[in-house]
Amino acid sequence: MASSKSALRNSHSHLSFGMVFVRGLLSGLKRKGITFDHWLRAVGIDPEKLNDNESTVTAHQYAELFRMLIRDLNDEGVCLLSRPLKPGSFELQMRSTLEADTLEGAIKRIVHVLRLLNDDLEFIFCQEDGLAGVELHFHNADTEKNPFVHEQFLRIYWRAFAWLVGGNLPAERFDFAFPRPSYCEGYGRIFPAPWRFDAPHSAMWFLADRMRYPACRDKDALRTFVANSPVNVILPRRDLGYSERVRVHLNRSIPAWPDLEATAAAMNMSVSSLQRHMVAEGTTFRELRDQLRRDIAIFRLNTSEVSLIQLASDLGFADATVFQRAFKSWTGYPPGQYRRTGKSNDN
């Protein structure tokens, strides 16, 4: 069984979060003495596994937990800051960029609005040696002590900056104002650039000429981006360009599950062109669709009593047998056994 679990864990690694990141997401609540087991159970996470560093959760579970915390706490900062960031704070920051001409101008607008919304931290726009970026400066020592705050703000705003210029903004380096953590192997897909620990300030750096990139998003694009948050800003991978657009389209189309031809048509592209772009980004339409189906299946098996027949239908399978065969190929377990034994907490 140990080898089976190892294979299952490896097969999920591209979509999973380690429990250390779940604990980070909950760290503000823990500091304020707010119990959170009911939120964990609501997304199919066993509270008993929270301190098990061998356990993981799917990206879908993590994003749903983040969404529920924001909703129920009425706080986009999920208690990480000394006072709440009311829902709509992130949208307000992004809306401020609509009149900006360049990425630099957009970043400076976001920096200004964020400064108005909280007392604990701010981003400072910086330039050095052909690089430009933002440094995270703190005004609250307790907030600064939490490494997850550094990680969370760098992750979210890098994704936001990349989205503003069309989804492609490679970072040159990430700085962290704390010692190298034992779990930093999990940084690979979250921060895919060289890391520097024990830095004076946590920061993200880009080639300076990228600051002249045009900020190309409009109100309609902003509405879609915000509607698909927090998924858009916390997935543990770099923004995937065309593949990311496919993922968003599939998410928005559920339960229709459009095929490749319908998806290409919705994106005003030929099938061959879309396939070519996705292959260049290291994935395929089928792989993306199956990843989404897998995450939704795991989530619903953990959090509901939905029948396998109904779940198969909801996921766009012809019948339950086809779904069960696919699920076993994704996880190594048939869905009935997965539900009974809670294998998601063992992977």
N, C-alpha and C positions, 0 to 999 in steps of 0.2 A: 504493500500500500504506500510505503514511503516514496518509492520511485514514481508511482502513479500521481501522488500529490505533487511531486517535484515537476513532472511533465505538465500537470495542469497549471501550476503556478507560472511556469515559463510561458505557456501558451497564452496566458492572460496578461503578461507583463506590460504589453504595449497599451493596455487600457486600464490598468489598475493603479490605485493609490495605496501606499503602505499605511499602516495604522498610525505611524508617527505624524502623518499629515492630517489624519482625522483628529488626533489629539490636539494638533495645532489649531485646527478650525474651532475646537471646543475650548481652547485654553482661556479665552476671555470669560466664558461662562463659568469655568472652574474657578478662576480668580475671584469672581463675584459671588460664588456660592450658589449658582443656579444649577439645579439638577437637569440632566439632559438625556437620561436613559430612554425616555419615551420617544424622543426624536430619533435616536439610533434605531430603536425597534421599528419605528414607522417606515424606515427605509431599508429594513431587513438586515441591520447590523446587530450582531449579538454584543451587548455591553460587556459581557464576560471576556470577549476577545479584544477589547480596546487596547489593552496593554501587551498583547501578543504581537511582537514584531514580525512574526512569520505570516500573519494573516494580512489579507488585502481586501479592499472593496473595489467595486467597479467604478469607472468614471461616472456612470449614470447614478449610482448610489451617492457618490460624493457630491455631485452637482445638485441632486435632489435634497440632500441634507443641507447644503448651503442655502438653497432656495427656501426651504421650510424655516430655517433659522431666521433669515431675513424677514420673512412674512410674519412669523409668530413673535419675534422680538421687536419688530418694527424698527430694525436697525441694519443697514447695509454693512456696518462694521462688525456685526455679530459680537458685540461686547469687547472687541479688541482695543477700542479707544475709550477715553474717559467719559465721553458723552456720545450718544447715538448719532449715526449718520442716517437720517431719515430716508425711507424709500423714495427714490427719485433723485437722490444726490448724485449718483453716477451719471444718470441721464442728463442732469443739469450741466455737469462738467463737459460731457460730450457735445451737448447742444451748443455750448459756447464756442466750439470749433467751427461751426458751419460757415462763418464769415472769414475764416482764416485762409490765406492763399497757400501757405507752405506748412510743412510739418513743424518747423521751428515755431511759427506763429501759433499753430494749434496747441503745441505742447505748453507754450507760455500762457495761453488762455486757460488750459486745464489746471496748470500750477496755481494760477491766480484764484480760480474758483475753489479748488481744494483747500487753499489757505483760509478762505472765508468760512468753510464748512466745519473745520475742526481746530482744536487748540493743541493737539498732541504732536503733529508732524507736518512737514511740508517738503515738496520737491524743489530743488534749486537747479536751474539750468546752468550747465557748465561746458567749457570747451578746453581741450588740452591736446597738443601734439597730433593734430589731424583728426581728433575724435571729438564728438559732442555727445552729451547725455544729460541725465538728471541724477543728482545725489539726494538721498533721503536724510533730512535733518530733523532731529527730534527736539521737542520742547517739554516732554514728559518722560522722566527717567524710568518710571515703571513700564510704560509702553515700550521704550527702547530696549528693555531687557528681554523682551519676548522675540526670539529669532523668527517665529512664524509671522509676526507683523512685517518684518523686513521682506521675507519671502513672498508674502501675500501681495504687498503693495508693488513690488517689482514685477511679479507675474502679471497682475491685473493690468497695470499701466503699460507694460511692454506689449501685451496683446492689444490694448486699446490704440496705442501709437501705430502698431502694424496695420490694424484695420483701417485707420485713417488714410493710409497711403496705398490701399488696395490689397493688404494682406501679406506683403513681403517686406520685412524689415529685419534682416539678420543683425543680431547683436555681435559686437566685437569682444565684449568682456562683461562679466557681472562681478561686482564687488560686494562683499558681505562684511559688515562691521561686527563680526563675532567669530570665534574660533571655528575651524573646520568641524562640522558635526559628524557623528558616527554614521548617520544615515545619508550622507551626501551622495552616495551612489544612486539614490533616487532622484537626484537633480538632473540626470541626463536629458530627459525629454522636457523637463520644465524650464531649464536654463541651458539650452544647447549652445554654449560658448565657453571659452576659458573662464575659470573662477579664480577670484583672489579673496582669501579670508583674512581676518584681522585687519581689514582696511579701515581708514579713518571714518568713512561713511559707506553705507550700502548704496550701490549705484548701478546703472546700466549704461553702457557706452556703445555708440554707433560711429561709423565713418562720418566725418563732419559734413561731407557733401550730400549725405542723405537728408540733412535738415532742409535742403532746398526742394525736396520732393513735394509735388503738389498735394495738398489735402483735398481728396477727390470725392468725399462723401456728401450726399444731400439728405434732406429731411426724411425721404422715404427709406433710404438705406439705414439711416440712424434708427428709425422706428423698428426696422427688422432686427438690427443688431441688438438693441436694448431688449426687445421682446424675447430674444434667444439667450439673454444672459440669465444666470451666471455661467452657463455652459461655454459661451464664447470667450470668456476670459480666464477660465481655470482649467481647461482640459490639459493634461500633462504632455503636451506636444506642441511643436511649432505650428503656427497657422499654415494650413495646407493649400491655400490658393484655390484652384479648381476643385480639389477634393473637399476642401472645407465648404465650398458652395454646394456641392452635392450632398454633404452631410446635413447642412441646414435645410436644403430642399426636402430631403427625406423626412427629417424631423417634423417639418411643417405639414407634410402630406399625410402623416399617419392619421387613419389606418389604411389609406389607399395603397401604399407601397408601390409607387410607379416603377416601371422597368427602366432599363438603360435608354431606350428610344424615347420614352416619354420625358425622362429627366433631361436628356440632351435638348429636346424640343423646348422644354420650359426654360432652358438656359440659352436659347437661341443659338445652338451649336449643332454641328453634325455629330453623329455618333462616333465616327472615326476620329474627329478632332478632340472630343471629350476624352475618349479612351487614350489617345496619345498624351494628352496633358496629365491624366491620372497616372499613367505608367511612368512618366517623367518624375512624378512626385512620389513614386514608390508604392503605389497601391492600385486597386481596381475597383470598379463599381460594385462587383459582387462582394469583395472583401469589406468595403465600407457598409454596405447594406447588412451583411451578416454580423458585423461588429455591433451595429445598432440593435438588430434583432436579439442578439445574445444578451446585451446589457438589459434590454427591456424584459426579456424572458426571466433573467435572474432576479431582477427587481420584483416582478409580479409573483414569481414563485415564492419569494421570501416574504412578501407583504400581503398576499391575498389567497383566497381559496378558489381562484378561477380554475375551471376545468381545463384539462390539457386540450380538449377539442376546441373550446372557446379561445384559449390562448393561441393555438395554432392558426385559427381563423383570423384573430386580431393581428397576428404577425405576417399574414399574407401567404400562409402555406395552404396547399391544396387539401391536406387532411392531417390528422394528428400523427399518423405514422411517419409521414415525411418530416414533420416538425421534430418528432422524437429522435429520428435518425440524425437530423442536422444538429440538434442540441447535444447529442452524445459526441458528435465529431468536434464540437466547439469546446466541451468541458471534460470529456472523458466519462461522463455519467449520464444515464437516461434522466429525463426531467422528474419523473416520479421519485426516484431515489434521491436526486438532488434536493428535492423539497423535504423529504422525510428526514434526511440525515444532516441537512444544513451544510452541504459541502462548500458553499460559498465562503464559509468562515474557516475552511481548512486550506484554501488555495493560496 
